[in-house]
Amino acid sequence: MENDIILEFKDVTKKFPGVVALNDVSFKIRRGEIHGICGENGAGKSTLMKILSGVYPKNTYEGSVLYNGEELRLGERAIQEAGSKGIAIVYQELTLVPTMSVGENVYLGREPLERGSIDWNKLYADTRGILEKYQLDVPPQAMVKSLGVGKMQMVEIAKALSEDAKVLILDEPTSALSEAEIDRLMDILKTLKKNGITCIYITHKLEELFRITDKITVMRDGKEIVTKPTMEFTQESLVSYMVGREMKERFPKAKRLPGEVIFKVENLKALDPDDASRGVLNGVSFEVRKGEILGIAGLMGAGRTELVMTLFGEYAKIVDGKITLNGKEIKPTSARQAINAGLSLVPEDRKGMGLILIQSILKNISLPNLDQFSGFFRIDADAELRASLTQSKSLTIKAPSLESTVETLSGGNQQKVVISKWLLSKPSVLIMDDPTRGIDVGAKYEIYKLMNELAEKGVAIIMISSDLEEVLGMSDRVMVMCRGHSTETLPVAEATVERVMTLATGVSSDEKLMKAN
Amino acid sequence: MDTTNQNALKKEGFLSELYGVLRLNIQTYTILLALIGIWGIFFFTTGGTYLASQNVSNLFRQMSVTAFLAAGMVLVIVIGGIDLSVGKLAGFVSVVAAYFQAHIWFEYLPDQPLLAAALTVVVSLLVGALFGALQGYIIAYLRVPSFIVTLGGQWLLNGLILLVTAGKTIPANQPWFSDIAQGYVPVTWGWILGLVAIAFLFWSMFNSRQSKQKHGFALRNIYIDLLATGFAALIILIYVYNVNSYKGIQNPVLLLAVTAMIMIYLANNTRFGRYAYAIGGNREAARLSGINIPRMTFNIFVLMGFLSGVGGIVLASYVGYGTIAAGAGYELDAIASCILGGTSTLGGIGTIQGAMIGALIIASLSTGLQMMNVAPAWQYVLKAIVLVLAVLADVYFKKKG
């Protein structure tokens, strides 16, 4: 029954400068099913969905997408076209206007008019109709910002359904949800299915795939690896489909001899600063030795960035636990305290948090270290120059001069500026949050070499990365985080991709829980 | 760092390098050209009297109150804030200064004019800094947007001015106090100061070249540096010559020059300045670099208040009394001076030097139009056009560059 296929991808290829994001992807989605798509970060899931929802219009990719048997040709106003054809997407980052009511958000840009003015009664009545039909438990007149993340997501879904969506794409819908909210979402998806709506469910949480989907497509490195009914997968086979590739020689190897423990975190607990009812860190323990690289692995939303920002005194309020650095207990409540104690942080978002793009390399490097060159009144320009120059030379930053503004540099060189800035503060522990994100292969290799050199000099490095290969390739030990707590810390020899993924997806802890029950 | 780059620069001719420097700093030069253009136009339309020594003297004195405010405002805008209260704060300080002279010191220290003037200055500066501290505390630590806090501050000050003056004009004309803004630097001293300033300009130019050379940075052609410094020196000479043939450099202008130099130093050569520009450039990165943003914000508003105090003293001393209308609208002139001088409303960018030139442009326009007897209605229209055109040119060149 060919017309049972609502969507078909045929040889879809999408290239970005230097990267093939999608490589010859072909598979079909049946009407009325919940179709799961999974894969590691960067596997191409989100790119595929952006093609479907019109973010990348027809002429920007190769191959074709058939919708109800006809080719989907989205042109100039592709996102609106996709919407009007019945394809709607619920993004990872919610796209609601927080200061408007639920009804206003649902009908934003399509407000029902009555002789030129908005017919508020109809707007709220229609909103209520949709909410009730799909059993979404949200009051239509409530202000969106007063709702929790779970309810906001319901509003997003209602918004999509109000446009008469036939296909609903959910991109990592549970990354910010609590367990109860996830249960609620699963119920909603079942209701949608009953009403004949096709759902594409993108996630890398295996348990959710097994719980809700009818079919699963596994993607890896921009390719479709396998598509088959959920029943035919096991946890293990799914993981091996997701990661099944060999390690290449991407990482410079180094012989390291870690020294004594220099940094120790015990049972750290902290609350979400925006929502004190939610714990972001629910018990994290680990230790790092001098001259060691500790990798932190985990999925998106596992709390890795939250952990390092909290250690740096700039995120969540610590409610429990103990942090010891150089034998002294520290309680960082600001970046300045953390820096003075001997921590440095290369943050995740290089442009947003690491650099002042409109300023020179020199000023960026010296910014956190000005107390080294100045008293209260005067910055010793000579000393500042000397120190920054030494630093930039040893990291081989490629730029016309130290006076070039940082915004003119390539991603790799920008990252070197961030690292220079933090090395100048002579840290005992260097925290690097996704240090090679968005930079090219050559620059990555240089940063890996630099990390090895630093470790040899006795710096303890904590590295977070969303690239699991990188974590395994660079670390001496790997700590795996899942839902805000540390699961296990493995020596790198024991840390196989499968083992880490199993820990990160929380499968083993679920089993433990089940046994405990 | 890159030696090939250096050599390439050396090989190029003087003229093409000069062109390159001009292009690179086109924003700075557009504003200077605008100033010279305005002076030129008024010079011809007034038949030369516009640049006569008495008028030049007036021009610089007229800009001084706004310029004190603008010097602080640059940093406020650089960290991403705004201060709408500075005009009224200067006004309030001028009224307080008048009140203390007329009612307090006159009663308790009737025969000690110097002490009375000194105490007036101290009280005035304290009032300015304290009011800045109050606003700064609410902005930095209670996190109320500066726009709102300082708008409220403006209203509050209006009320305070009415309370202190009770609606009447208070004289502020003690001899020592009046000298602050009405006095002149003796002619010989004027020349000495001018020459010292010129010597300083050349010294700092050679100093900076030497430091660059030591660290292997590309040096600009020495003639370009000499040309630029020589031009600045020439301006100083002309100015000193011009005002000395009237009565000499006015005290408030000297005070302004010193204040501006301190502020320039603060902005460029201290941690305080660096941190301010870092906060405006990227708040998050600044925070993660260990900068205490609330404390910096507080300090900058205290400094702004202090400078408003200085402005208020000059205002009271110059006009000779405190009135209910004192300082009205000065905050907008100060903000306009900053914007004209290249301060970005988005924060992170702006120089004290630029704001000083901006203040001079605004004063030049006002005096010129008044001399030409242009009706006040048209004065506003022309000022509006110049302000918007100047910023438009800036936007245009930024896009091109």
Chai-1 contact restraints between the chains, C-beta under 6 A:
chainA,res_idxA,chainB,res_idxB,connection_type,confidence,min_distance_angstrom,max_distance_angstrom,comment,restraint_id
A,A335,B,L288,contact,1.0,0.0,6.0,A-B,restraint_1
A,A335,B,G290,contact,1.0,0.0,6.0,A-B,restraint_2
A,R336,B,G290,contact,1.0,0.0,6.0,A-B,restraint_3
A,I339,B,G290,contact,1.0,0.0,6.0,A-B,restraint_4
A,P347,B,L288,contact,1.0,0.0,6.0,A-B,restraint_5
A,G352,B,E284,contact,1.0,0.0,6.0,A-B,restraint_6
A,M353,B,E284,contact,1.0,0.0,6.0,A-B,restraint_7
A,M353,B,A285,contact,1.0,0.0,6.0,A-B,restraint_8
A,M353,B,L288,contact,1.0,0.0,6.0,A-B,restraint_9
A,G354,B,A285,contact,1.0,0.0,6.0,A-B,restraint_10
A,L355,B,A285,contact,1.0,0.0,6.0,A-B,restraint_11
A,I356,B,A278,contact,1.0,0.0,6.0,A-B,restraint_12
A,I356,B,G281,contact,1.0,0.0,6.0,A-B,restraint_13
A,I356,B,N282,contact,1.0,0.0,6.0,A-B,restraint_14
A,I356,B,A285,contact,1.0,0.0,6.0,A-B,restraint_15
A,I358,B,G281,contact,1.0,0.0,6.0,A-B,restraint_16
A,I358,B,G348,contact,1.0,0.0,6.0,A-B,restraint_17
A,Q359,B,G281,contact,1.0,0.0,6.0,A-B,restraint_18
A,L367,B,A278,contact,1.0,0.0,6.0,A-B,restraint_19
A,L367,B,S289,contact,1.0,0.0,6.0,A-B,restraint_20
A,P368,B,S289,contact,1.0,0.0,6.0,A-B,restraint_21
A,P368,B,G290,contact,1.0,0.0,6.0,A-B,restraint_22
A,L370,B,R271,contact,1.0,0.0,6.0,A-B,restraint_23
A,S374,B,R271,contact,1.0,0.0,6.0,A-B,restraint_24
A,F377,B,T270,contact,1.0,0.0,6.0,A-B,restraint_25
A,R378,B,N269,contact,1.0,0.0,6.0,A-B,restraint_26
A,I379,B,N269,contact,1.0,0.0,6.0,A-B,restraint_27
A,L385,B,H215,contact,1.0,0.0,6.0,A-B,restraint_28
A,P400,B,D2,contact,1.0,0.0,6.0,A-B,restraint_29
A,P400,B,N5,contact,1.0,0.0,6.0,A-B,restraint_30
A,S401,B,M1,contact,1.0,0.0,6.0,A-B,restraint_31
A,S401,B,F217,contact,1.0,0.0,6.0,A-B,restraint_32
